[in-house]
Amino acid sequence: MAADTEPKKIIIDTDPGIDDAMAIFLALQSPEVEVIGLTTIFGNVYTTLATRNALHLLEVAGRTDIPVAEGSHVTLTNGTKLRIADFVHGADGLGNQNFPPPKGKPIEESAASFLVHQAKVNPGKVTVVALGPLTNIALAIQLDPEFANNIGQIVLLGGAFAVNGNVNPAAEANTFGDPDAADVVFTSGADVLAVGINVTHQVVLTESDREKLASSNGKFAQYLNKILDVYFSYHQEAYNIKGVYLHDPTVVLAAVDPKLVTCIEGIARVQTSGITRGITIFYNKQKRFAEMNEWSNKPTVKVAVTVDAPRVMKLVMDRLVDS
């Protein structure tokens, strides 16, 4: 990074989460970006616990100067029966380590209002890195008609483009968590980069990588090594692999360095009901359809199709092992 370029301002919308913890630490260790806030959402855990975990992770990192704004406790359509992936990340979201409660508190402002405000005072300069269901971002879009123009970019973990989902064969967890919100974000006209599990499943932290974390004296490496047990066990059981997918760290690094992924541009819609609820259907605009359809005249998004996985892993290890 050239010395005269300012770091990119990012807000991480997060549901911590073991790989969220890794992603947050990674962002804090990346000189190319400045984390100006965390906003919280349900997903791996309920929103209240996501807020507690976000505050806790900032305390571990020694960065309690960064504000945490609590997000929605319900989906965009006020659904209160939320899908929570505690069986992946542990009941506390952080590998069942029972960390003491954080001393910090979230700010008074809600996540949506914080997002709107930050985009307004830094037009075109803020990137939202969305690691959970997209409820807060959809609420920000609904709160302020200018938000989609004011926000620099939304880099999100979401969708399973042309591959099976990870909640069921149709849907990826974040789009499944709030399909209505995902559809609002995809069709908002904001500069959206969707990084789906078709890409993140190529980035795997292996047992030998974990051993490097274990043998490092760095505080982040030691912390992550502790919380990874549950995550490794889940992947062994669900995918029969001896490693873990680094979904959230990959998305943070795509925001840090867009050259790590290649993208295609087109229109993405999300099915909001029925057997394929949460499925992402991408229209590549190669065919001009004679009839109007639900993709016609909608704004485009970018969807990641390849990732430089070795480079991503090198950055993860360089920034987290010796820190």
N, C-alpha and C positions, 0 to 999 in steps of 0.2 A: 504494500500500500504506500503510495506517495505521501511524503510527510505533510504536504499541504492540503491533502483531502481530509475533510472532516469525517469522523466515524458516522456510519448510517444509524439513525435513531430507530430503535425497535421496541415494540411492546409485545411481550409474549403472553398469549392467551392460553391458559394451561390448566390441566386437571391432574396435578402430580400424584402418582405415577413415577415408576422407576426410570423409564426412558425419558420422562419429562425432567427428572432431577438431573440426569446426564446432559440433557439439552440446555437446561438453564445454566448449569456450571460451564458448559461449552461456550455459550453466548457471553458469559461474564469473562471468559478467558480469551475472547476473540477481539483483538484491538480494532478490527475493522468495523465493529458495531458498538453502540452505546445503548445499554438497556435502560429505557426511561420509565418502565413500569411493567408490572405483571398484573394481568386480569385473570380471574379464576372462573372455572366452569365445571359442571358435573361431567363424568365420563368414567375415568378409572375409579373415582370416588365421588361422593356427593359434594356439592359446592362448598358447604361449610368446612369440610375436611380438606378440600382442595385449597381453600384460603389458608387454613392452618399450616398445611404442608408448604405452601408457597412462602409464607412468613418464616417457617422453620429453615427452608433451604437458603433463604437470603441471610439468615443468622449464621448458618454453617459457613457460608461464603464470605461473611464479614461485610455484607452489602445491605445493611438495614436502612441505608439512605434511599433505596429504591422503593417507591410506593407500590402497594398491592391494593387493587380495587376489586371488591367482590362482585361476581357476576350473577347471572340468573340461576334460580333454584329450580326452574321449570322450563320446559321447551317453549318454543315460539308460540305454539298454539295452547299454551298453559297445561301441557301434559305433565302430570306429577309422577306417573309411573315411569321412572327413569331406568335405563339400563346402566348398571354399574359393574365395571370389570374387576371387582375385588379379588376374584379367583385368579387373576393374572398378576396382580401387583401386591396382594396381601390386603388384609382388612383395613390396615392404616394407609394403604397406597404406597408405602415405602418399605416393603419387605418384612412387615411385622416386627419392626425393631423397637416399637414403643418408645420413641423419642420423647423427651419432655416437651410440654407445650411451649410454643414460642412466646417471647415477651412482647413482641410487636403486635400491632392491631392494623386491620385494613383502614384505608382512608374512608372518609364519609361518602365520597362520590361513588356511584355505581360504575361497574365496568363499562357499560354502554356509554354513559355520560363522560367518563374519563377518555374513552376512545374518541368520541366526537370532539371533545375539548382539545385534546392533543393534536388531532388532525387539523383543527381550525387554526391553532396558534403556530403550527409548523406545516403549512400547506405543501403537499408534495414531498415532504421530508421524512415522514414516518412510515415504517414498514410494520405491519402487524404479522407476527408469526403465530398462526393459530394451530394449536396442537390437540385440541379437543373438539367436541361438537360445536357448531358455528353459531350458537344462539346469541352470544354477546355481540358478534359482528353484525348479524342480521338485525338485532335491536338497534345498533348504532345507525345502520342504514335507514331503518324506519324512523328513528328519532330526528335525523337531520338529512334532508334531501341532498345536501352538498357533501355529505360524508364520502360517498363513492368517488367524488372528484378530489376532495381534499386529501384523502389518504394516498400515500405514495404507492404502496403495493400491499397486497394481502398474500402472503405465502402460507399455504395451508396444507396440513396433513389430512387428506380426505379422498375417498373414492378408491375403487378397484377397477381401473379402466381396462376392460377386456380380459380381466382375470377373475377368478372366484374371490368372493369377499372373505372376511375373517370373523364375521359374526354368524353368517350362514353363507351358502354358495352365492347369494346375490349381492350382499351388502358389506361394505367396510364399516368398522365400528363408529367412526365419527359422523359419517353421513347417516348411518342407521340411528345414531343417538338423537339427532334432530334433522330429519330429512327436509322439513319445510324451511328451516333456517339455511340449510346448505343450498337449496334451490334459490332462495332469495339472494344469497351471496354470489352464486354462480351467474345470476342474471342481472346483477346490480349495475354493471358497466364499470365497476372498479377494475384496476389492474390486478388480476388474480392469477397466481401460479398455484395450481393444484398438484401436489406431490402425493401420488397414491401408493397403495401397497404393491402395485405392479413394479414400482421402483424401490421402495424401502425394503422389500423382502430380499433384495440383492445385497444389502449391507448387513453383515453378520459379525457380531463380536464373538469370537471363538473362546474355547476354554484356555488356549494359550495366551490370548489377549487378556483374559481375566487374571491369569497368573501374573502377567506384567503389572496389572493394577495392584494385585495383592502384594507384590514385592516392592512396590513404590512407597516412599515415605510421604508422598504428597497428600494433603488433607482431602482433596477431592477423590483421588484414587482410593484411599483407605475407606472413605465413606461409601463410595459406589460399590466397592468389593463387598462390603457388609450387606448392602441391600439387594445384591443381585441373585442370591440363592433362590428365592421364590420364582423369579423371572426365568432362570435357567430350568427349574423343575417344570414350569408350565410349558416351555417350548419343547422340552423332551417329550412330555406327555401328548401335547397337541400336534406337534409337527414331526416328532421323532428326530429332532436335530440336537446336536450337542453345541448349542450356541444360542444367541438371542438376536432378534431383529432390532436394528437401531432406527426405528421409525422417526421419533422426534429429533434426535441429533442430526439425522440426514436433512430434515426440513430446516432446522436452524442453519446448517451449513449451506443449504441452497440459498438462504437469504443473505448469508455472509458473502458467498461467492457463487453468483448465478452460473458461472462456467462449469460448475460441477454436474449440472444436469443439461440435457437437451430437451427441447419442448416442441410440441405441435400446438397450433392455435385452432380453435373451433368453438362450438357452442356446447355447453354441458348442461344437462337437466337432471334432476333427481326425482325418482318416483316416490311419491309420498304416501302411498297406501298399497294394500294387497300383498301378495306373496313376495313381490320383489321390492317392497318398501326399502328405501335407502340405496337402491342401485343407481349408479351414475352412468348415464348414456351420453356419449360424446359424439357430436356430429362434426365430421371433418370437412364439410362443405364441398366435397368433391362432386357430389351430384346436385344439380338444381332440380328440386322437386316441383312438380306442376301445382300441387295442392298446397295450401297453407297448412302448417302443422305447429306443434308446440315448441319447435326449435326456430321457426321462421322469425326473422327480424330481431332476434335476441342478441345482446352483446356477446362478444367472444371472450374466452379465457385461455390461458396457456396451461397445458397439461404436460407434466414431465414424462418422457418416454425412455430416457436412458439416464444412468447415473455412473459417475466415475467412482465406483465402490472402493477400490484400493486407495484412492486419494482421500476419500471421506474417512476411511479407517485410519489413515496416517494422521490426518488432522485431529481426529478424536483422541488417538493415543498420544500424539505430541502435546496436545493442550491439556489433557487430563492426567497423564501419568506422572509428569514431572512438575506438577503444580502444587 
